[in-house]
Amino acid sequence: APGPGPPARSTWPAAREMEEGAGSPSVGGSYPQKNAEILSSQYGINLFLAGLLLTFAWAVHAVGISKSHLLSYLITLMLIQLLWMLWYLCRSCTQRRLIRDKDTHAGARWLKCGITLFAVITLILDSFKIGYYIDFSNCLSPTEGIFPVTHAAHTILQVYFLWCHAKDIIQSFKTLERFGVIHSVFTNLLLWTNGVLTESKHQLNEHKERLITLGFGNITIVLDDHAPQCNCTTTTLCSIFSQGIYYLYPFNIEYHILASTMLYVLWKNIGRKVEHHQQHKTPFKFHGITVGMIFGLIVLTSTIAIVVVYLIQIGRSKIKSELALTMFYLHAIFVLVLMCTAGIVALLIYRLEDRSLDNSKNPARKLDAELLVGTAAGSWLLSWGSILAIICARAHPNYTWYNLPYSVLVIIEKYIQNLFIIESIHREQEKVNDDIKTLRIVTISRGSTLSLTPSYKEIYNGRAAHHSGEVPCLFEGSICGRENDGGGGGAKEETSQENSSVMHSASDFSFYSRNSVTNNKRRILKNIAAFLFLCNLSLWIPPAFGCRPEYDNGLEEIVFGFEPWIIVVNLAMPFSIFYRMHSAASLFEVNCKT
């Protein structure tokens, strides 16, 4: 007779509706929530577009729009988010005893530590802005003093909120919470845009001043500076504040983009139903990644040295500037070749393994993959622009030829690295087979003078096998036997014991060989992930701190025109910088998971 199977699902529409309605409180209850998701996303987009237009108007000196209007808008958005976060925290405290659903993949501890580090540096930036406002208080609007104070309070509360509630899956007040979370997402995106624009304008002014030293005198140099029109009360402090602010902006930019991504995952998780399962903790360990760490630290140290020399030499004279560009390109080409090689080796190891992929839907993991591909497009755009400029230019200084292999390698390296990271985060973690553990216990017991106790027999043989005296096969062709209740001759018992010991030895050898190969593969992958992690941190440093050959090369400005190419660089460079930081964070997770 056929065994019991799953109940047949009715094919009649009315019966199907009754079955589906019985499992949920209201049929079609998802439609209002879907509408709330669409409405909240449209609200956030309009909020962002209005702020983006204000930012653009201030950047081009639109008539009637000043920086105080932009800052007032940002202050208002931050205050609204502060009120919402306070309301959510208070409601969470009152419902502390309720069991809340959590997304175990969201808000990883290393991500929280990273955003905390960036937030601390952002608070230093806010203190510099407050000191800058005090020194120029005679000619600055009050909003420029209110903004850093509000931003500091916003940063402190937001980091606390993300530490405590980034994993939450909100199931109450869902419509209201959707608007609150999406408001927070686009507020951080606008603060990120404001930081990117301010830092880009500063880089552009320095770039215009350096172009003349490279011999591009036909480019009109007009500084676009929003400096105060009054004297500073303390010249030394003003110089420290004004210069220090621009060195801290890269950390502020990374802080806001990380906060917006974490809040976006929180928004996607609202009303989501998850299966309750135990998450395996994956702590970071330095054991076994010595080789990758050593090579990565060498790359990191050499990159810092190259950046320091580049910033000192660029703009001093034409010869020194060309030597600085040549040095940068050669170092970058060497690092990118190493990264491509490491990525190809890792992908080949994955091809040799036969492990299934985890295709379960998860907002955090899906967002990671989308950000990797989306932000890589910024670097690809710059690389293709440089390739076309080299092909189409009439005159080619010697240092520009190094730009060609550099641009090609940037495209290839990101392509390989994205494949490695996305496949790594989608691969199921390797679990230890319980049969292997059973094999080891039985082998040890058989090989010693001790015999299996009745409790072991009851565990491994089962209740039925215990009564019949049979020991089932744990692996095909390995451990199979039968307990004798005194029957059989002594020679037969000795022969069976010898055969059993031989089979145990062969099984042990097979187990250890497979385990050794697996450990070697895992060790290689961990070293590759550690090496790529440090390389991505190394490649994040040059563009974040002003070492940008796309500005200083000069060849692209001649081919595409000064203003068009500068617009392309200012739009693409922030995505390129974020890609390196996001890749480093993803590779850290890969190292923990491997």
C-alpha positions in Angstrom: 0.0 0.0 0.0 1.3 3.5 -0.8 2.7 5.4 2.2 1.1 8.6 3.5 1.8 11.6 1.3 1.1 15.3 1.4 -2.7 16.1 1.1 -3.8 16.8 -2.5 -4.4 20.5 -3.2 -7.8 21.2 -4.5 -8.0 22.4 -8.1 -11.3 24.1 -7.8 -10.9 27.9 -7.5 -13.4 28.3 -4.6 -11.9 25.5 -2.6 -8.4 26.9 -3.2 -9.5 30.3 -2.0 -10.9 28.7 1.2 -7.7 26.8 1.8 -5.5 29.9 1.3 -7.9 32.1 3.4 -7.9 29.6 6.3 -4.1 30.1 6.7 -4.2 33.9 6.8 -6.3 36.3 8.7 -7.6 38.1 5.6 -7.5 37.1 2.0 -5.8 39.8 0.0 -4.3 41.4 3.1 -1.0 41.9 1.3 -2.5 44.4 -1.2 -2.6 47.4 1.3 1.0 46.6 2.4 2.1 46.5 -1.2 0.5 49.8 -1.8 2.2 51.2 1.3 5.5 50.0 -0.1 4.9 51.7 -3.4 3.7 54.9 -1.8 6.6 55.1 0.6 9.2 54.5 -2.2 7.6 57.3 -4.3 7.7 59.6 -1.3 11.4 58.9 -0.7 12.2 59.4 -4.4 10.5 62.8 -4.5 12.2 63.7 -1.2 15.5 62.9 -2.8 14.9 64.6 -6.1 13.9 67.9 -4.3 17.1 67.8 -2.3 19.1 66.9 -5.4 17.8 69.9 -7.3 18.6 72.2 -4.4 22.2 70.8 -4.3 22.6 71.2 -8.0 21.2 74.8 -7.8 23.7 75.7 -5.1 26.6 74.1 -7.0 25.9 76.2 -10.2 25.2 79.4 -8.2 21.5 79.6 -9.2 19.9 83.0 -8.7 18.0 83.2 -5.3 19.3 79.9 -3.9 22.1 79.9 -1.4 23.8 77.3 0.8 21.5 78.2 3.7 18.5 77.0 1.7 20.1 73.6 1.1 21.3 73.3 4.7 17.8 74.2 6.0 16.3 71.5 3.9 18.8 68.9 5.2 18.3 70.0 8.8 14.6 69.6 8.5 15.0 66.1 7.1 17.4 65.1 9.9 15.0 66.4 12.6 12.1 64.4 11.2 14.3 61.3 11.2 15.4 62.0 14.7 11.7 62.2 15.8 10.9 58.9 14.1 13.9 57.1 15.6 13.0 58.3 19.1 9.4 57.2 18.6 10.6 53.7 17.4 13.0 53.4 20.3 10.4 54.3 22.8 7.9 51.8 21.3 10.6 49.1 21.3 11.3 49.7 25.0 7.6 49.3 25.9 7.4 46.1 23.9 10.7 44.7 25.0 9.2 41.4 26.3 7.6 40.6 22.9 9.5 38.1 20.7 10.6 40.0 17.6 11.5 38.4 14.3 15.1 39.0 13.3 16.9 38.8 10.0 20.2 37.0 10.8 21.8 38.1 7.6 21.3 41.8 8.1 23.4 44.1 10.3 26.4 41.9 10.8 28.7 42.8 13.7 31.7 43.7 11.4 29.4 46.0 9.5 28.2 47.7 12.7 31.8 48.1 13.8 32.7 49.7 10.4 29.9 52.2 10.5 30.8 53.0 14.1 34.4 53.8 13.1 33.2 56.1 10.2 30.7 57.7 12.5 33.4 58.6 15.1 35.4 60.3 12.3 32.2 62.0 11.1 31.8 63.5 14.6 35.3 64.8 14.4 34.4 66.4 11.1 31.3 68.0 12.7 33.5 69.4 15.5 35.8 70.9 12.8 32.8 72.5 11.1 31.6 74.0 14.4 35.1 75.4 15.0 35.2 76.7 11.4 31.8 78.4 11.9 32.9 80.0 15.2 36.0 81.5 13.4 33.9 82.9 10.5 30.7 83.6 12.4 30.7 87.2 11.3 29.9 86.3 7.6 28.3 82.9 7.8 24.6 82.2 8.1 23.3 80.6 11.3 22.4 77.4 9.4 26.1 76.6 8.9 26.4 76.4 12.7 23.1 74.6 13.3 23.8 72.0 10.6 26.9 70.3 12.2 25.3 70.3 15.6 22.1 68.6 14.2 24.2 66.3 12.2 26.2 65.2 15.2 23.1 64.4 17.2 21.7 62.6 14.1 24.9 60.5 13.8 24.9 59.4 17.4 21.3 58.4 17.6 21.4 56.7 14.1 24.4 54.5 15.0 22.7 53.5 18.3 19.5 52.7 16.3 21.4 50.6 13.8 23.3 48.7 16.5 20.0 47.8 18.3 17.5 47.4 15.5 19.2 46.7 12.1 18.1 43.1 12.3 14.4 43.9 13.1 11.6 42.5 10.9 8.8 45.0 11.7 5.4 43.5 12.0 3.4 46.3 13.6 2.5 49.8 12.4 4.0 48.6 9.1 2.6 51.5 6.9 3.9 54.2 9.2 7.3 52.4 9.7 7.7 52.1 5.9 7.5 55.9 5.5 9.9 56.4 8.5 12.5 54.0 7.3 12.4 55.2 3.6 12.7 58.8 4.9 15.8 57.8 6.7 17.2 56.1 3.7 16.9 59.1 1.4 18.0 61.5 4.1 21.3 59.7 4.3 21.5 59.6 0.5 21.1 63.4 0.4 23.7 63.8 3.1 26.0 61.6 1.1 25.3 63.6 -2.1 26.1 66.9 -0.2 29.4 65.4 1.1 30.4 64.1 -2.4 29.7 67.5 -4.0 31.6 69.5 -1.4 34.6 67.2 -1.5 34.5 67.1 -5.3 34.5 70.9 -5.6 37.6 71.0 -3.4 39.3 68.4 -5.5 38.4 70.2 -8.7 39.9 73.5 -7.4 43.2 71.7 -6.6 43.1 70.0 -10.0 42.7 73.3 -11.9 45.7 74.7 -10.1 47.8 71.7 -11.1 46.9 71.5 -14.7 49.1 74.5 -15.7 52.2 72.6 -14.4 51.5 69.8 -16.9 51.6 72.2 -19.8 47.8 72.4 -20.4 47.7 76.2 -20.4 44.9 76.4 -23.0 42.4 75.3 -20.3 40.8 78.2 -18.6 41.3 78.0 -14.8 38.4 79.6 -12.9 38.3 78.6 -9.3 34.8 77.7 -8.0 35.3 78.4 -4.3 32.6 79.1 -1.7 35.0 80.6 0.8 33.7 83.1 3.3 34.0 86.8 2.4 35.5 87.9 5.7 38.7 87.4 7.7 39.2 84.6 10.2 39.5 85.5 13.9 42.3 82.9 14.4 44.3 82.3 11.2 46.1 79.1 12.4 42.9 77.4 13.6 41.0 78.4 10.4 43.7 76.8 8.3 43.6 73.6 10.4 39.8 73.4 10.2 39.5 74.2 6.5 42.2 71.7 5.5 41.2 69.0 8.0 37.6 69.0 6.9 38.4 67.8 3.4 40.6 65.0 4.6 37.8 63.7 6.8 35.1 63.9 4.1 35.8 60.4 2.6 34.9 58.8 6.0 31.7 60.9 6.2 30.8 59.8 2.7 31.3 56.1 3.5 29.3 56.5 6.7 26.2 57.8 5.0 26.2 55.3 2.2 26.6 52.4 4.7 23.8 53.8 6.8 21.5 54.1 3.8 22.2 50.5 2.8 21.5 49.1 6.3 18.3 51.1 6.5 17.2 50.0 3.0 17.5 46.3 4.2 15.4 47.2 7.2 12.8 48.7 4.9 12.7 45.6 2.7 12.3 43.4 5.7 9.1 45.2 6.9 6.3 42.6 7.0 8.6 39.8 5.8 7.9 36.3 6.9 11.0 34.3 7.8 11.7 30.8 8.9 13.2 30.5 12.4 16.4 28.7 12.2 19.7 28.9 14.0 22.4 30.9 12.4 25.9 29.5 12.5 28.3 32.1 13.8 31.3 32.8 11.6 34.0 34.6 13.6 37.0 36.1 12.0 40.2 34.1 12.7 43.8 35.0 11.7 44.8 31.4 11.8 45.6 30.0 8.4 45.7 33.3 6.5 49.3 34.3 7.2 50.4 34.3 3.6 47.4 36.3 2.3 47.9 38.8 5.2 51.6 39.3 4.6 51.2 39.9 0.8 48.2 42.2 1.5 50.1 44.2 4.1 53.0 44.6 1.6 50.5 46.0 -1.0 48.9 48.3 1.6 52.2 49.7 2.8 53.5 50.3 -0.7 50.2 52.0 -1.7 50.4 54.4 1.2 54.0 55.2 0.3 53.0 55.8 -3.4 50.1 58.1 -2.4 52.4 60.2 -0.2 55.0 60.6 -2.9 52.3 61.3 -5.5 50.6 64.1 -3.5 54.0 65.7 -2.8 55.3 65.5 -6.4 52.1 66.2 -8.4 51.8 69.8 -9.4 55.4 70.8 -8.5 56.7 70.7 -12.1 55.9 69.0 -15.4 58.7 66.4 -15.0 57.8 65.6 -11.4 54.1 65.3 -12.3 54.9 62.9 -15.1 57.1 60.8 -12.9 54.4 60.7 -10.2 51.8 59.5 -12.8 54.2 56.9 -14.2 54.9 55.6 -10.7 51.2 55.4 -9.8 50.3 53.5 -13.0 53.1 51.0 -12.7 52.2 50.2 -9.1 48.5 49.9 -9.8 49.2 47.6 -12.8 51.2 45.3 -10.6 48.6 45.2 -7.9 45.7 44.6 -10.3 47.6 41.7 -12.0 48.1 40.1 -8.6 44.4 40.6 -7.8 43.2 39.1 -11.2 45.5 36.1 -10.6 44.2 35.5 -7.1 40.6 35.8 -8.3 41.1 33.3 -11.2 42.7 30.8 -8.8 39.7 31.1 -6.4 37.2 30.6 -9.2 39.0 27.5 -10.5 38.9 26.0 -7.0 35.1 26.7 -6.9 34.8 24.9 -10.3 36.5 21.8 -8.9 34.1 21.7 -6.0 30.6 20.3 -6.3 28.7 22.3 -3.7 25.1 23.6 -4.1 24.3 27.3 -4.0 21.9 28.8 -1.5 19.2 30.4 -3.6 16.9 31.5 -0.7 15.7 35.0 -1.0 17.3 37.5 1.3 17.3 41.3 1.0 20.7 41.8 2.5 22.5 39.3 0.3 20.7 40.5 -2.9 21.6 44.1 -2.1 25.2 43.2 -1.7 25.4 41.7 -5.2 23.5 44.6 -6.7 25.8 47.1 -5.1 28.9 45.3 -6.3 27.8 45.4 -9.9 26.1 48.8 -9.8 29.0 50.7 -8.2 31.6 48.9 -10.4 30.0 50.7 -13.4 31.6 54.0 -12.1 35.1 52.6 -12.6 34.2 51.0 -15.9 32.9 54.3 -17.2 36.1 56.1 -16.3 38.2 53.2 -17.7 36.4 53.2 -21.1 36.7 57.0 -21.2 40.5 56.7 -20.7 40.8 53.9 -23.3 38.9 56.0 -25.9 41.0 59.1 -25.1 44.2 57.1 -25.7 42.9 55.8 -29.0 41.6 59.1 -30.3 44.3 61.5 -29.0 46.7 63.0 -31.6 49.6 63.5 -29.2 50.6 60.9 -26.5 53.0 61.8 -23.7 55.0 58.8 -22.5 53.1 58.4 -19.2 49.7 58.1 -20.9 50.6 54.7 -22.4 50.7 53.2 -19.0 47.1 54.3 -18.6 46.0 51.8 -21.3 46.9 48.6 -19.5 45.8 50.2 -16.2 42.3 50.9 -17.6 41.9 47.5 -19.1 43.0 45.7 -15.9 40.5 47.8 -13.9 37.7 46.4 -16.0 38.9 42.8 -15.9 39.8 42.9 -12.2 36.3 44.1 -11.1 34.7 41.5 -13.4 36.6 38.6 -11.8 36.3 39.9 -8.3 32.5 40.4 -8.6 32.2 36.8 -9.8 34.3 35.5 -6.8 32.4 37.5 -4.1 28.9 36.8 -5.4 29.5 33.1 -5.8 31.1 33.0 -2.3 28.2 34.7 -0.5 25.7 32.4 -2.3 27.5 29.1 -1.6 26.1 27.0 1.2 28.4 26.6 4.2 30.1 23.2 4.5 28.6 21.1 7.2 30.2 18.2 9.0 28.4 15.0 8.2 27.0 13.1 11.2 27.8 9.8 9.5 31.5 10.8 9.6 31.3 11.5 13.3 29.6 8.1 13.8 32.3 6.3 11.7 35.0 7.8 13.9 33.4 6.7 17.2 32.7 3.2 15.9 36.2 2.9 14.5 37.8 4.0 17.8 35.7 1.6 19.8 36.3 -1.4 17.5 40.0 -0.7 17.4 40.5 -0.7 21.1 39.9 -3.3 23.9 36.7 -1.5 24.8 33.4 -2.6 23.4 30.4 -0.6 22.5 28.2 0.0 25.6 24.5 -0.6 25.3 23.8 3.1 25.2 25.9 3.4 22.1 24.2 0.4 20.5 20.9 2.0 21.2 22.0 5.3 19.6 23.6 3.8 16.4 21.7 0.7 15.8 18.2 1.9 16.7 15.6 0.1 18.8 14.7 -2.6 16.1 18.3 -3.4 15.3 19.1 -3.7 19.0 16.6 -6.5 19.5 17.6 -8.3 16.3 21.3 -8.1 17.0 22.1 -6.4 13.6 24.6 -3.5 13.1 23.5 -1.6 10.0 25.9 -0.2 7.4 27.1 3.3 8.1 28.8 3.6 4.7 28.4 1.3 1.8 31.3 -1.1 1.7 32.8 0.1 5.0 31.4 -1.0 8.4 28.9 -3.9 8.2 28.7 -6.6 10.8 26.5 -8.8 12.9 26.6 -9.4 16.6 26.8 -13.0 17.6 25.1 -14.2 20.7 27.8 -16.8 21.3 27.3 -18.6 17.9 30.1 -19.2 15.3 33.7 -20.5 15.7 36.7 -18.6 17.0 38.5 -18.7 13.6 35.5 -17.1 12.0 35.4 -14.3 14.6 39.2 -13.7 14.1 38.8 -13.5 10.4 35.9 -11.0 10.7 37.9 -8.9 13.1 40.9 -8.8 10.7 38.6 -7.8 7.8 36.9 -5.2 9.9 40.2 -3.7 11.0 41.4 -3.5 7.3 38.1 -1.9 6.3 38.4 0.6 9.2 42.0 1.5 8.1 40.9 2.0 4.5 37.9 4.1 5.7 40.1 6.2 8.0 42.6 6.8 5.1 39.9 7.8 2.7 38.3 10.1 5.3 41.6 11.8 6.2 42.6 12.3 2.6 39.3 13.9 1.7 39.5 16.1 4.8 43.0 17.1 4.0 42.1 18.2 0.4 39.1 20.1 1.7 41.2 21.9 4.4 43.8 22.8 1.8 41.2 24.3 -0.5 39.6 26.2 2.3 43.0 27.6 3.4 43.8 28.8 -0.1 40.4 30.5 -0.4 40.8 32.2 3.0 44.3 33.5 2.0 42.9 34.8 -1.3 40.0 36.5 0.5 42.3 38.1 3.0 44.7 39.3 0.3 41.9 40.8 -1.8 40.5 42.4 1.3 43.7 44.3 2.0 44.2 45.1 -1.7 40.7 46.7 -1.9 41.5 48.8 1.2 44.7 49.8 -0.6 43.0 50.8 -3.8 40.4 52.8 -1.7 43.1 55.1 -0.3 44.3 56.9 -3.4 41.0 58.3 -4.8 39.7 58.9 -1.3 42.6 61.2 -0.4 43.1 63.0 -3.6 45.3 60.8 -5.7 43.2 60.8 -8.9 45.1 60.3 -12.2 41.8 60.7 -14.0 42.1 64.4 -13.0 45.8 64.9 -13.5 46.4 62.9 -16.7 45.1 65.8 -18.8 44.7 63.6 -21.9 40.9 63.0 -21.3 40.3 66.7 -20.9 41.7 67.4 -24.4 39.7 64.7 -26.1 36.3 65.1 -24.4 36.6 68.7 -23.3 37.4 70.0 -19.8 33.8 70.5 -18.4 32.3 67.2 -19.8 35.1 65.0 -18.5 35.1 66.7 -15.1 31.4 66.1 -14.8 31.9 62.4 -15.7 34.7 62.1 -13.1 32.7 63.8 -10.4 29.7 61.5 -11.0 31.6 58.2 -11.4 34.4 58.6 -8.8 32.2 58.4 -5.7 30.8 55.1 -6.9 34.3 53.8 -7.6 35.4 54.8 -4.0 32.4 53.1 -2.5 33.0 50.0 -4.6 36.4 49.4 -3.0 35.0 49.8 0.6 32.0 47.6 -0.1 34.2 44.9 -1.7 36.5 45.0 1.3 33.4 44.5 3.6 32.1 41.6 1.4 35.5 39.9 1.3 35.7 40.1 5.1 32.4 38.3 5.2 33.7 35.7 2.7 36.8 35.1 4.9 34.6 34.5 7.9 32.2 32.2 6.0 34.9 30.1 4.2 
